[in-house]
């Protein structure tokens, strides 16, 4: 039995997230069907973690086991030949049998993009959140620094999260402005709750607009109540950038 590791890129707009769901098209389902067609086996693909409906990935990591003798380079070509244009396997390699894409992951980095401009972008409508009002980046940076550390992130977790332990460690948050006016928010943590990045970005956008003060963040965190935080940023701006092992 071979253990195959993959690095994937996908545009999540037309998918109901990563995880298999009956009656809905997902990234995992499409991958398993395409790989199974090549190997003539029932394939189970394990991802480093779930991405929600409409969320994209630059470097999602996954693995699957197979008895096929097809060489990795031919396996890569074969799978990509069957995948739709919005999913691609960037790298494929045989790894040790103990590797598990989800259990072995240490940290993940997500990227969120905001087009902060008086006029919306046609090109980035599926890849960024359009905010017309000017955002104060210094206020956003000041506030985001308060989220770094180990905390209970209940206020930034979806109401239907389904996970009891909401304590996570955020290692870093970077807020950058590109030359073209795109705001990029990078969040690195040892794990993420459902909608956590989107809720953080939504709250930071309220800070940038002047609706919330940086000092208000402490009260939001201590409340452990989703209703106290800001809006949920739309899925289109979110990318799984990197998984670290």
C-alpha positions, 0 to 999 in steps of 0.5 A, a space after each residue: 500500500 502506497 501513501 501519496 501526498 498531494 499539494 492542491 490549488 482550487 477556486 472554491 466558488 462553485 463548491 460546498 467546501 472541502 468535505 464530502 456532503 450528500 447531494 452537494 458537490 465538494 472538493 473532496 468528492 471530485 478528487 476521490 472520483 477522479 483519482 478512483 477513475 485512474 487507480 480503479 479503486 475506492 479512494 479516500 482523500 484526507 485533507 489537512 482541514 476543511 475549507 468552507 463553501 466558496 473558500 479557495 486554496 493556494 496550497 491545500 495538503 492532502 493524502 490518500 493510500 492506493 495499491 496502484 503501481 502507476 508512477 507518481 509523475 503519470 499519476 499526477 498527469 492523469 489526475 489533472 487530466 480528469 479534474 475540472 479547471 478550477 481544481 489542480 494538483 500542483 505536486 504529488 509524491 509518495 511519502 511514508 506510510 505514517 503521514 496523515 495530512 490532518 493529524 500531522 499539520 502543526 500550523 496553517 496560514 490563511 490569507 484574506 483579501 480586501 479591495 478597499 476602493 471607491 470603485 469595485 473590481 471586476 477582476 477580483 469579484 470572486 477573490 476579494 471583499 469589496 469595501 468602499 469606505 476607507 479603512 485605517 490600516 494602522 488601527 487594524 494593525 494595532 487591533 490585530 496584534 491583540 489577537 496574537 497569543 493563546 485565547 478562547 476564540 468563542 467570539 469569533 466562532 460560528 454559532 454552529 461550530 460544533 466544537 467544544 474547545 474554542 482555545 487556539 493559538 494565533 502565532 502571527 497576523 500581518 496586514 499589508 497593502 499591495 501597490 494596487 491597493 489590495 489589503 492582504 491579511 495573513 493569519 497563522 495559527 495552530 488551528 482554526 474554528 469555523 468562520 474564525 478568520 472571516 469573523 476576525 477580518 469582519 471585526 477588524 474591518 469595523 475597527 478600520 471603519 471607526 465603528 469599533 475601537 481597538 480597546 473594544 477587542 478585549 471586551 469582545 474576547 472576554 464575552 466569548 459570545 459571537 454576537 459581540 464581534 463584527 460581521 462575517 467577511 464573505 467567503 470569496 476573499 479567503 484562501 488557505 495559503 500554507 500548511 506547515 508540518 
